[in-house]
Amino acid sequence: MFYDQSWMGYGIIGGMQAGAIAAVIGFFMLLLVHWLTRKEPWNPGRELGVTYMLSVLPSSSGDLWNLFYFNYANLQSPALLRATLADVHDPDSIGVRVLCEFLGIAVGILLAWIVLRWRSRARTGGA
């Protein structure tokens, strides 16, 4: 994460907080991608896919890296393991937090997509 997580809760509460932050990032990332591609519009699949991948970078890259690192790194030294775990907020629930971040991104993108479709229908006069 690119922000301080010391204020976040533990367990599912912390996951929901991280998911809410990810939803905001996903919402504004879709608006940004849609604005950048307004001259030559992309199809919805490309727009949503690129937005999702770009939203993962700022919202869940740190937690995702820690999850990957703890599963595949060769941590043979207890001192190294203690030092690495000390840098992570709530290492017991890191999987829940990553899952909630991924779901939060999807919810944020869905809400932004609904807003964009509603605006485009209002401009064209319904139908």
N, C-alpha and C positions, 0 to 999 in steps of 0.2 A: 504494500500500500504506500501511496505517496502522501499519506496524512498520518497524524499521530493517533494511534488506536488506544491510548491509555484510558480514555474516557468511556470506551465502549464496554458493554456488558459482557458477560460470559455465557457460553452455551448458545442456546437458540436465540436468546435475546440479542446477543452480540451479532449472531448471524442475520437476524432481522434488521438490525441497524446497518450492517454492511450491505444488505440487500437493498435497503432504502436509498443508501448513498449511490449504489450501482444503478438503481432505477432512475435517479436524477441524471446521472451521467449518460445513460442510454437514451433518455428522453432528449436531452440537449444535443447529443451526438447525431441523432437522426435529423433533428432540425438543421444542424450544421451541414450534414452531408446533403440533405435536400436543397439547402440554400446554395451550396457550392455547385450542384449539378443542375441548377434551374435552367441554364441556357440550353443544354442538351440533356433532357431528363433520362435517367436510367430506368430500366424496368424494375418493378417492386422487389423482385428476388435479389437482384444485385445490390440495390440500395439497402435493403434490410440486412443482407449478409455482410456487406462491407461495414455497415454501421455496427453490427454485433462484434465483429472482430476488432474494430477500432475502439469500441467501448470496453473490451476486456483489458486492453493495455493499461489505462489509468485506474480502472476500478479493482481489478482482481489479480494483477500480475504479481504483486508481492506475496499474497497468500498462496497463489497457485505455485509460485516458485518454491516456497517453503514446503508445501505439500509434496511436491515432486522431490525436493532435496531430502526430506526426511525418509521418504520411501526408497530412494535409490542411492543415496550417498553412503559411503563406507565410514560410519562413525564408530570407530573401534575404541576411542579414548573416552572414558566417562567425563573427563574434564572438558573435552571438545563438545561433547553432547550437552553438558550443562551450560556451557557458554553459548551454544547455538540456540538452545531452548530459552535462554534468558532474553534473547532479542525478540522473541515471538510473543505476541499477546494471545493468550489462551490457546496454547498448542494442543490441548485436549480436544478442542472443537474446531480445529482448522478445516476439516472436511465439510462440516456443516456450514461454516462461514463461506467457503468457496462455492458450495452448492447454492446458498442463498444469494451470493453475488451474481452467479450465472442466471438464476431465475429473476433477480431484480433487474438485470440488464434487459432480459426479454420482456418483462412487464413495462419497463420504461419505454422501450422501443414500440411496443404495442400501443401504449397510450399516445405517444407522439404520432404514430401512423394513423390512429383514429382521428386525432385532431387535424392532421393534414388532409385526410380524405373528407372530413366534415367541411373544412374550409374550401376545398376544391369543388365540392358539390354545391356549397352556398354561392360560389362565384358563377357556376354554370346554370344556376336556377333550378336546382333539384335534380330529379332523375338521376 
